[in-house]
Amino acid sequence: MEELVTSLQEVIYNIEQFNKDLMEETDILTQLTQFKHWYHMPANNSFGPSKYIGYKDMNTTKYARGENKTGVDTEKILKQWFIKLPSESKKSQVLMEELSELLGLYGKRIRSNAFIHVLKNGINCP
C-alpha cells in the first residue's frame, strides 16, 4: 500500500504533478471520469482528485490506474486541510464549471456525483 501524504505541501506538489500529467497527456487522461472527489487549490486555480493527490510523491506511472489505492483513506487524511462544498452552493457550482471546462479540454466529463473540496477557512497555501 502506498504511503499517505502528511503535509499540505505534499498535497500541493501532487496537484501540480497531476496537472502536469494532464498537460503531458499521460495515461491519467483515460481515468478522469472515474474520480468523484476533486480538490481545488486557489493559488494556481488547479484541481486534483483525492485518490491521486492523497498519496506521497504521486505521478501517473506510480498511480498505476488506481491499483491498490482507495479514496476512503485519502479522504480521511485530506479532511484536515479541506472541506467538501455542498453541491448546491454557488462556490461549488462555479468550481464545477471550471473543472468541467478543464476536463472538456481532454474530451472528458465530470461524474454526475462528483464533489469539490476547498481549503478550510484560515488555511493558506504554503
C-alpha positions in Angstrom: 0.0 0.0 0.0 1.2 3.5 -0.9 2.1 6.0 1.9 -0.4 8.8 2.5 0.6 12.4 2.4 1.4 14.1 5.7 1.5 17.8 4.8 -0.4 20.3 2.8 2.8 20.9 0.9 2.8 17.3 -0.4 -0.8 17.7 -1.5 0.1 20.9 -3.4 3.0 19.1 -5.0 0.7 16.3 -6.1 -1.9 18.7 -7.5 0.8 20.3 -9.6 2.1 16.9 -10.7 -1.5 15.8 -11.6 -1.9 18.9 -13.8 1.5 18.4 -15.4 0.4 14.8 -16.2 -2.7 16.1 -17.8 -0.8 18.5 -20.0 1.6 15.8 -21.0 -1.4 13.6 -21.9 -0.3 10.7 -19.8 -2.4 7.6 -19.0 -4.3 9.6 -16.3 -6.5 11.1 -19.1 -8.3 7.8 -19.6 -9.3 7.8 -15.9 -10.7 11.3 -15.5 -14.3 10.3 -15.5 -13.7 7.8 -12.6 -12.8 10.4 -10.0 -15.5 11.5 -7.5 -13.7 13.8 -5.1 -11.9 16.8 -6.6 -9.7 19.2 -4.6 -9.2 22.8 -5.6 -6.1 24.8 -5.0 -6.7 28.5 -5.2 -3.1 29.6 -5.5 -2.9 28.4 -9.1 -6.6 27.6 -9.6 -5.9 23.9 -10.2 -7.7 20.7 -9.3 -6.7 17.2 -8.3 -8.6 14.0 -7.4 -8.3 12.6 -3.9 -7.2 9.1 -5.0 -4.2 10.7 -6.8 -3.3 13.6 -4.5 -3.6 11.8 -1.2 -0.6 9.6 -1.7 3.1 10.7 -1.3 5.0 11.7 -4.4 2.4 10.7 -6.9 2.6 10.6 -10.7 0.7 8.8 -13.4 3.1 5.9 -13.5 3.1 5.4 -9.7 -0.7 5.8 -9.7 -1.0 2.7 -11.9 -4.6 3.2 -12.7 -5.6 3.4 -9.0 -4.4 -0.2 -8.3 -4.3 -0.8 -4.5 -5.5 2.7 -3.8 -8.7 3.8 -2.1 -10.4 7.2 -1.8 -11.6 6.2 1.7 -8.0 6.5 3.0 -7.2 9.7 1.1 -10.5 11.4 2.1 -9.7 10.8 5.8 -6.2 12.4 5.5 -7.3 15.3 3.3 -10.1 16.3 5.7 -7.5 18.0 7.9 -6.9 20.7 5.3 -10.1 20.7 3.1 -13.9 20.8 3.4 -16.4 19.4 1.0 -18.7 22.0 -0.5 -22.4 21.4 -0.7 -23.3 20.6 -4.3 -25.9 23.4 -4.3 -23.5 26.1 -3.1 -22.6 28.9 -5.5 -18.9 28.3 -5.0 -19.3 24.6 -5.8 -21.2 25.4 -8.9 -18.6 27.9 -10.1 -15.7 25.5 -9.4 -17.6 22.5 -11.0 -17.9 24.6 -14.2 -14.2 25.4 -14.2 -13.4 21.7 -13.6 -15.8 20.8 -16.4 -14.0 23.1 -18.8 -10.7 21.6 -17.8 -11.8 18.0 -18.3 -13.6 19.1 -21.5 -10.2 20.0 -23.0 -9.4 16.3 -22.9 -12.9 15.2 -24.2 -14.0 14.1 -20.7 -16.8 14.9 -18.4 -17.2 15.1 -14.6 -19.0 12.2 -12.9 -22.6 13.2 -12.0 -22.0 12.5 -8.3 -18.7 14.4 -8.1 -17.8 16.8 -5.2 -15.5 19.8 -4.9 -13.3 20.3 -1.8 -11.7 23.6 -0.9 -9.2 24.7 1.7 -10.7 25.2 5.2 -11.0 28.8 6.3 -7.8 30.0 7.8 -5.6 27.6 5.9 -3.3 29.3 3.4 -1.2 27.7 0.7 2.4 27.4 1.7 
